[in-house]
Amino acid sequence: MRKTIMALLLTAIIGGKAHAADGDKYFGIAPGIMYERGMEITAGMEWETRNHKAWEFFGNYYLKWEECGNCGHVCPESFWRSYNTWTLGAAYKPCVLRRRNTVGRLRLGLSAGSDRNEMIGGVHAGYEHNYRLKSGLIIYWQAKTDLMINCRDLFRTGIAIGIKLPIG
């Protein structure tokens, strides 16, 4: 019995992965809903570093809708053409919670972009919780708050649900 346990232990040590997901890369996409009357979609590349920390480089598109002045409802014209922004940025994600097949991270970042008229900037803070599936796919949710500079909305807060696909 001891020989069997020692053989299994030696096989696991020699043949096992020794870096605990360091350097894994993912492409992620997450649609979200923001307070008040806003929605967004974020797409990004994420690199995991040591101790389950990560860096994310992302692009974000935000849409805010309003009621139409003519009909008093949200019509296609007032929905799609009310207020739109896009930004590109980076976020650092330190690990604050680690359990089997789940990782919780803070999300701290900066971005810059534009609305239809002028340049805008953003400071991002939030929490992201990842669930790793057996196939390597990750499903995650984010609770986020954005401080937007030179924008119609000073604060944006909301939640997004997304998926991350492993690369390479």
N, C-alpha and C positions, 0 to 999 in steps of 0.2 A: 504494500500500500504506500509506504514512504517513497519507494522508487518511482511509482506512478505519479505521485504528487510532485516530486522533484523534477521528473521529466516534463510534465505539463507546465510547471513554473519556468523551467529553463526555456522551453519552446515559446512561451508567451513573452519572455524577456528578449530573446533573440529575434523573434519574428514580429513582435508587436511594434506599433507606431510609438515613437518616443517623444513626439513634440506636442501632443494634446491640441490639435487643430491650429497650431501656429501657422500663419501664412496662407490660410484658406481664403479664396476669393469668391465673391458672389455678385450677381446682378440682381437688383431688387426693384420692384415696382409696387407702389401703394397708393390707391385712391383714398381720399379722406374728406370729411365734412368739417367745416369750420364755423364757429360762431362769429358773426351773425350773418346769415344768408350767403355762405361761401362754400366752395368746394375746391379741391386741389388734387393734383396727381404728382407724385414724386418718383423719379427714376434715378437709380444711382449704382455705383460700383463700391463694394465694401471689401476691405482687406483686414482680416483678423491678425492681431499681433500677439505678443506674449500675454499670458494670464487672461485670455478671453477679452482683451481690449480690442477696439477696432477703429479704423478710419474709414469715412465714407465721403465720396465725391458725388454730388447729386445735382440734378436739374429739377426745377419745380415750376409747375404752371398753376396759377390760382385764378379762379373765376368767382366774381361776386355778382349776384343777380338782384334786381330791384323790380318793383311793380311798375307796369307800364303806365305812363301818364294819360294815355288815350283810353284804354279799356279798364284800367284799375286792377288787372290781374297780371300774373307772370306769363307773358307770351314769349314765343321764340326770340323775337327781337330784343326784348328787355332782359332775357336770360343770357344770351350769348354775347351781347354787345354792351352790357352795362359797364363792367370794369374788369380788366384782365391784366395780370402781371406774369412775368417769367423771371426766374433767378437761377444762377449757378453758384454753387458753394461747396464748402467742406465742413465736416463735422467729426469731432473726436468723441468716442464712445467708451468711457471707462466702465468696467464691469462692477456692478454693485450686488449682484445676486447670481449664484451659480448652483444649479441642481442638475440632477440627471436629465439630459436632453433639453434643458432650458437654460437660458442666459438672460439676465436683466441688466440693461445698461442705461446710464444717463446718456443723453444726446445733446452735445454742446457744439454750436457751429456758427458760422458767418456766411453770408451770401451777398451777391450783388446782381442786379439785373435791371429791368425796365418795365414800365407800363407803356401805354401808347404815346406818352408825351415826354417823360423824363426818366432819368436814372434813379433807381431805388436801392436800398440796402436792407439787410436783415440780420438780426441776432436771434439765434434759435436755441431753445432749451426744452428739454422734455425727457420722457422715459420711454424706452423701447424694450419689449419683452419678446424673446424669440423661442419658438418651439421647433426643434430639429426632428424631422421625420426619419424613418429608417432608410429611405432612399437618398438622404443627404439634403433634401429640399427643406427649406425653413419657412414656416408661417409665423408672422409676427404682427403685433399691434403697437401703435405709438400713441401716447398722450403728449401733446406738444403745445408750446406757446411760442409765438414769434413776435418780436418787437421790430416793426417795419419802419424804416427811416425814409422820409420824403415820399410817403405813400398815403393813399386815402384812408387806409386802416392803420392806426398806430399799433394796436394789439390784435393778434389773431390767436385764437385758441381752439383746439379741436382734437379729433382722434382720427387715425388712419389705420387701415388693415391691409397687409400686403403679403407678398411672397418673394423669397430669395432663391435664385437658382444657382447651384454651384458651377463655377467655371474652372476648367482645367483640372 
